[in-house]
Amino acid sequence: MPLPSAEGITARDRRTLLLGAVAVVCVLLLWVAIPFVRSWSEREALIAARRDELARLAGVTAAAPMLREAVAARSARAQEFAQRPVEAATAALAAGVLQGIVQRYADESQMNVSELNVSGEPDSASVALAALPATLIALGDVYGVADLIDRVQHGTTLLDIRELTVQVNPSRRADGGGELLQVTMVMRAPFVTP
């Protein structure tokens, strides 16, 4: 069967073929154009985000000397005060920090801690700063007791000794007491939240 010539096609058929060809071209363009436009817009968004990030980093880099000076000034102010209060987000966390500090002082003084109680609630008697009460009972010789008292009084953490009792170890009192002393120390430690 011979193919009809262009002269044998009616105007209506030509319009239909033309509209069909236009539809096919539109579908192909959309099939290619939509992913291209999507990837283009994603790339532009990524470029804008990188540009903003680069601007922030440039700002931080430009402010680095000023930040270093601020940190140095704050560190210098902190060094002016040999003893600082315990710093923690909550009273319970401050109690944990305080317990670690007192335990470390006792360990460094060669004292054996038999009891260490730190309250997680601030002492109601404290006025200016919230303070946590702590009680330490430890055993050691006279040099350890002296070193422990020195560390508590002159350490980096501000501790207020309320009561101090030093006695011959009660468990060894029957056989003359020996060299071990028992120290009972009741203290308060102010704490601040950052």
GIMOMO-V944896 format. One record per residue. N is the residue number from 1. OMEGA is omega in whole degrees, -180 to 180 (NA if undefined). BURIAL is 1 if it has 24 or more other ideal C-beta (glycine too) atoms within 12 Angstrom, else 0. Layout:
n=[N | N]
omega=[OMEGA | OMEGA]
burial=[BURIAL | BURIAL]
This chain:
n=[1 | 2 | 3 | 4 | 5 | 6 | 7 | 8 | 9 | 10 | 11 | 12 | 13 | 14 | 15 | 16 | 17 | 18 | 19 | 20 | 21 | 22 | 23 | 24 | 25 | 26 | 27 | 28 | 29 | 30 | 31 | 32 | 33 | 34 | 35 | 36 | 37 | 38 | 39 | 40 | 41 | 42 | 43 | 44 | 45 | 46 | 47 | 48 | 49 | 50 | 51 | 52 | 53 | 54 | 55 | 56 | 57 | 58 | 59 | 60 | 61 | 62 | 63 | 64 | 65 | 66 | 67 | 68 | 69 | 70 | 71 | 72 | 73 | 74 | 75 | 76 | 77 | 78 | 79 | 80 | 81 | 82 | 83 | 84 | 85 | 86 | 87 | 88 | 89 | 90 | 91 | 92 | 93 | 94 | 95 | 96 | 97 | 98 | 99 | 100 | 101 | 102 | 103 | 104 | 105 | 106 | 107 | 108 | 109 | 110 | 111 | 112 | 113 | 114 | 115 | 116 | 117 | 118 | 119 | 120 | 121 | 122 | 123 | 124 | 125 | 126 | 127 | 128 | 129 | 130 | 131 | 132 | 133 | 134 | 135 | 136 | 137 | 138 | 139 | 140 | 141 | 142 | 143 | 144 | 145 | 146 | 147 | 148 | 149 | 150 | 151 | 152 | 153 | 154 | 155 | 156 | 157 | 158 | 159 | 160 | 161 | 162 | 163 | 164 | 165 | 166 | 167 | 168 | 169 | 170 | 171 | 172 | 173 | 174 | 175 | 176 | 177 | 178 | 179 | 180 | 181 | 182 | 183 | 184 | 185 | 186 | 187 | 188 | 189 | 190 | 191 | 192 | 193 | 194]
omega=[-179 | 178 | 179 | 179 | -180 | -180 | -177 | -179 | -179 | 180 | 179 | 179 | 178 | 178 | 180 | 179 | 179 | 178 | 177 | 178 | 178 | 179 | 179 | 179 | 179 | 179 | 179 | 178 | 179 | 180 | 179 | -171 | -177 | 177 | 179 | 180 | 179 | 180 | 178 | -179 | 177 | 179 | 179 | 178 | 178 | 178 | 179 | 179 | 178 | 179 | 178 | 179 | 179 | 178 | 178 | 179 | 177 | 177 | 178 | 179 | 179 | -178 | -176 | 179 | 179 | 179 | 178 | 178 | 180 | 179 | 179 | 179 | 180 | 178 | 179 | 177 | 180 | -180 | 178 | -180 | -177 | -180 | -179 | 176 | 176 | -179 | 179 | -176 | -180 | 178 | 180 | 178 | 177 | 178 | 178 | 178 | 180 | 179 | 178 | -180 | -179 | 178 | 179 | 178 | -180 | 179 | 180 | 179 | -179 | 178 | 176 | -178 | 176 | 178 | 176 | -179 | 176 | -180 | 177 | 179 | 179 | 177 | -178 | -179 | -178 | -174 | -173 | -180 | 173 | -178 | 179 | 176 | 178 | 177 | -180 | 171 | -176 | 180 | 177 | 179 | -175 | 179 | 177 | 178 | 180 | 180 | 179 | 179 | 179 | 180 | 180 | -178 | -172 | 179 | -177 | -180 | -179 | 179 | -179 | 180 | -180 | 180 | 178 | 178 | 176 | -179 | 175 | -178 | -176 | -178 | 180 | -178 | -176 | -178 | 175 | 174 | -179 | -177 | -176 | 176 | 175 | 178 | 175 | -176 | 175 | -175 | 175 | 179 | 176 | 177 | 178 | 175 | -178 | NA]
burial=[0 | 0 | 0 | 0 | 0 | 0 | 0 | 0 | 0 | 0 | 0 | 0 | 0 | 0 | 0 | 0 | 0 | 0 | 0 | 0 | 0 | 0 | 0 | 0 | 0 | 0 | 0 | 0 | 0 | 0 | 0 | 0 | 0 | 0 | 0 | 0 | 0 | 0 | 0 | 0 | 0 | 0 | 0 | 0 | 0 | 0 | 0 | 0 | 0 | 0 | 0 | 0 | 0 | 0 | 0 | 0 | 0 | 0 | 0 | 0 | 0 | 0 | 0 | 0 | 0 | 0 | 0 | 0 | 0 | 0 | 0 | 0 | 0 | 0 | 0 | 0 | 0 | 0 | 0 | 0 | 0 | 0 | 0 | 0 | 1 | 1 | 0 | 1 | 0 | 0 | 1 | 0 | 0 | 1 | 1 | 1 | 1 | 1 | 1 | 0 | 1 | 1 | 1 | 0 | 1 | 1 | 0 | 0 | 1 | 0 | 1 | 1 | 1 | 0 | 0 | 1 | 0 | 1 | 1 | 0 | 0 | 1 | 1 | 0 | 0 | 0 | 0 | 0 | 0 | 1 | 1 | 1 | 1 | 1 | 1 | 1 | 1 | 1 | 1 | 1 | 1 | 0 | 0 | 1 | 1 | 0 | 1 | 1 | 1 | 0 | 1 | 1 | 0 | 0 | 1 | 0 | 1 | 1 | 1 | 1 | 1 | 0 | 0 | 1 | 0 | 1 | 0 | 0 | 1 | 0 | 0 | 0 | 0 | 0 | 0 | 0 | 0 | 0 | 0 | 1 | 1 | 1 | 1 | 1 | 1 | 1 | 1 | 1 | 1 | 1 | 1 | 1 | 0 | 0]
